[in-house]
Amino acid sequence: MRVDVITIFPEMFAGVVSTSIWRIAQEKGLLQVVLTDLREYTTDKHHKVDDRPFGGGPGMVLKVEPVVRAARAVQAQQPGQPGRVLLMCPQGRVFDQALARELAGEERLILIAPRYEGYDERIVEILGAERVSIGDYVLTGGELPAMVVIDAVARLQPGVLGDEESVVWESFGEENGGLLEYPQYTRPAEFEGRSVPEVLVSGDHGKVERWRREQARERTARMRPDLIENQEPGDGANRSAPPER
């Protein structure tokens, strides 16, 4: 997968691009992150990418010309793969695991990270960009949302994590029925008077499986009841827990 990011702050991505899962995915040839500085596609000597909004009002608006130029130049680098264009925006479709899985099936994504008060609406109209939001709050720019999208999508690429079960049996996973993941424990079995649930050290895989299903549903009902309400009858309850390792 190739992911292009159009931003006025490409330096913000330097650390994450060369760290952890992003680095591993790129070393394996499973992910390519290409950063494009929007200011390189301006035409004035001050490299201005924003201007006052028509009709008045507070703040500045991201200009249409440099964004369209940048996007078209990026698309031209791989003519056969124009890419799915996403505009990071709090007004957009809320990014969730279902959308992450959908985007993970794309060969190429182009993410636009706006700044300022807003962006010229013609950016969406001309490029056919899809608005994507990571939550109902406002940030100073689209760079952090773009990082969230890339991270969530990259880890779903086959071979990136090295353990395909880990992206199936996690919170919101398909095989988990969209529920939150059950509680996890590891050594030591006892710490400061708190012990690991006895069922997990019983050696009875059937009991462990039932316990995990029950815990996943109980945790979801307590912490995210909306996920239970959105389920089809039988979802999650009859799914098998992951095999023991």
C-alpha positions in Angstrom: 0.0 0.0 0.0 1.1 3.5 -0.8 -0.1 6.4 1.4 0.5 10.0 0.3 0.1 12.8 2.8 -0.3 16.4 1.7 0.5 18.8 4.5 2.3 22.0 5.3 4.1 20.2 8.2 5.7 17.1 6.7 8.3 17.3 9.6 5.6 16.2 12.0 5.6 12.7 10.5 9.4 12.2 10.7 9.3 10.3 14.0 6.4 8.0 13.4 7.4 7.2 9.8 10.7 5.8 11.1 9.5 4.1 14.2 7.8 0.9 15.3 5.1 -0.7 13.0 5.5 2.0 10.3 9.2 1.3 10.0 8.7 -2.5 10.0 5.9 -2.3 7.4 8.1 -0.2 5.1 11.1 -2.4 5.6 9.0 -5.4 4.6 7.8 -3.5 1.5 4.2 -3.6 2.7 3.8 0.1 3.2 5.1 3.2 1.5 4.5 6.6 3.1 5.2 9.6 0.9 5.0 13.1 2.3 4.3 16.1 0.1 4.8 19.7 1.3 1.8 21.7 0.2 3.8 25.0 0.1 5.8 23.6 -2.8 2.7 24.0 -4.9 2.0 27.6 -4.3 2.8 30.3 -6.9 3.6 33.4 -4.8 6.9 34.2 -3.3 5.6 33.9 0.3 4.2 30.3 -0.4 0.8 31.3 0.9 -1.6 28.5 1.3 -4.5 30.3 3.0 -6.6 33.4 2.7 -9.6 35.3 4.2 -13.0 33.7 3.7 -15.4 35.2 1.3 -18.4 36.7 3.1 -16.2 37.6 6.1 -15.8 35.7 9.4 -13.0 34.6 11.7 -9.8 32.8 10.8 -8.2 31.8 7.5 -9.3 29.3 4.8 -7.0 26.7 3.0 -6.8 27.8 -0.6 -8.1 25.5 -3.4 -5.3 26.0 -5.9 -2.3 24.6 -4.1 -4.2 21.6 -2.8 -5.5 20.6 -6.2 -2.1 21.1 -7.8 -0.4 19.0 -5.1 -3.0 16.3 -5.3 -2.8 16.1 -9.1 1.0 16.0 -9.0 0.9 13.2 -6.5 -1.6 11.2 -8.5 0.6 11.7 -11.6 3.4 9.9 -9.9 1.4 6.7 -10.3 -0.9 7.3 -13.3 -2.6 3.9 -13.0 -3.4 4.4 -9.3 -5.1 7.7 -8.7 -5.8 6.7 -5.1 -8.7 7.2 -2.8 -8.5 10.8 -1.6 -9.4 11.5 2.1 -9.7 14.9 3.7 -9.2 15.0 7.4 -12.1 16.9 8.8 -14.2 16.9 12.0 -17.4 17.0 9.8 -16.6 13.7 8.1 -17.4 10.1 8.4 -16.2 8.9 11.8 -13.2 6.7 11.5 -13.7 3.3 13.1 -12.4 -0.2 12.7 -14.9 -1.0 10.0 -13.6 1.9 7.9 -10.0 1.0 8.7 -10.6 -2.5 7.3 -12.3 -1.0 4.2 -9.4 1.4 3.6 -6.9 -1.4 4.2 -8.1 -3.1 1.0 -7.1 -0.1 -1.1 -3.8 -0.1 -3.0 -3.3 3.7 -2.5 -4.6 6.4 -0.2 -4.0 10.2 -0.5 -4.6 12.0 2.7 -5.0 15.8 2.8 -4.3 17.4 6.2 -5.9 20.9 6.3 -5.1 23.7 8.7 -6.6 27.0 9.8 -10.3 27.8 10.2 -11.3 25.6 7.3 -10.8 24.7 3.6 -12.2 25.9 0.3 -15.2 23.6 -0.4 -14.0 23.2 -4.0 -11.2 21.0 -2.8 -13.8 18.3 -2.1 -15.8 19.0 -5.2 -12.9 18.9 -7.6 -10.9 16.0 -6.1 -13.9 14.0 -5.0 -12.3 13.8 -1.6 -14.0 11.9 1.2 -14.2 13.7 4.6 -12.9 11.5 7.5 -13.1 12.4 11.2 -11.4 10.7 14.1 -13.9 12.0 16.6 -16.3 14.7 17.6 -13.7 17.3 18.5 -11.6 19.9 16.7 -7.8 19.8 16.4 -5.4 22.5 15.0 -4.8 20.5 11.9 -5.2 17.2 10.0 -1.8 15.8 10.7 -2.6 13.9 13.8 -5.8 12.4 12.3 -3.8 11.4 9.2 -1.3 9.6 11.5 -4.2 7.8 13.2 -5.7 6.6 9.9 -2.3 5.4 8.6 -1.5 3.5 11.8 -4.8 1.8 12.0 -4.8 0.9 8.3 -1.1 -0.2 8.2 -1.4 -2.7 11.0 -4.2 -4.5 9.0 -1.9 -5.1 6.0 -1.2 -8.9 5.9 2.3 -9.6 7.2 2.8 -6.3 9.0 2.2 -7.6 12.6 3.5 -11.1 11.8 0.5 -12.6 13.7 -2.7 -12.4 11.8 -4.8 -13.6 14.7 -3.9 -10.5 16.7 -5.9 -8.2 14.4 -8.9 -10.6 14.4 -9.2 -11.2 18.1 -9.0 -7.7 19.3 -11.5 -5.0 20.2 -14.0 -4.4 17.3 -12.5 -7.5 15.5 -14.8 -9.4 13.1 -14.3 -12.7 14.9 -14.9 -11.0 18.2 -18.3 -10.0 17.0 -17.4 -6.3 17.2 -17.2 -6.5 21.0 -14.4 -5.1 23.2 -11.6 -7.6 23.9 -11.7 -9.7 27.0 -9.2 -8.9 29.9 -5.7 -10.2 29.4 -3.1 -11.3 32.0 0.4 -12.6 32.0 3.2 -13.4 34.6 3.4 -13.1 37.5 0.3 -15.0 38.5 0.0 -12.9 41.7 1.0 -9.3 42.3 0.3 -7.2 45.3 -2.4 -9.5 46.5 -4.2 -9.7 43.1 -4.3 -13.0 41.3 -4.9 -14.0 37.7 -8.4 -15.5 37.4 -8.2 -19.2 38.2 -9.9 -20.3 35.0 -7.0 -19.0 32.9 -4.5 -21.3 34.6 -6.9 -24.2 34.8 -5.7 -25.8 31.5 -9.4 -26.3 30.5 -9.6 -24.6 27.1 -13.3 -24.9 27.0 -13.8 -23.0 30.2 -11.2 -20.4 29.1 -13.2 -19.9 25.9 -16.5 -19.5 27.7 -14.9 -17.1 30.2 -13.5 -15.0 27.5 -16.8 -14.7 25.6 -18.6 -13.8 28.8 -15.9 -11.2 29.8 -15.9 -9.7 26.3 -19.7 -9.2 26.4 -19.8 -8.0 30.0 -17.0 -5.5 29.4 -18.7 -4.2 26.3 -22.1 -3.9 28.0 -20.4 -1.9 30.8 -18.0 0.3 28.8 -19.6 0.5 25.3 -23.3 -0.5 25.5 -23.8 1.1 22.1 -21.8 -1.8 20.5 -24.2 -4.3 22.0 -27.2 -2.3 20.8 -25.9 -2.2 17.2 -25.3 -6.0 17.1 -27.5 -8.4 15.1 -29.1 -11.1 17.3 -26.5 -13.8 18.1 -23.5 -11.7 17.1 -20.5 -12.3 19.3 -22.2 -14.7 21.7 -21.6 -17.8 19.6 -18.2 -17.0 18.3 -15.3 -19.1 19.4 -12.4 -17.5 21.3 -8.9 -17.5 19.8 -6.9 -20.7 20.0 -4.5 -21.0 22.9 -0.9 -20.3 22.1 
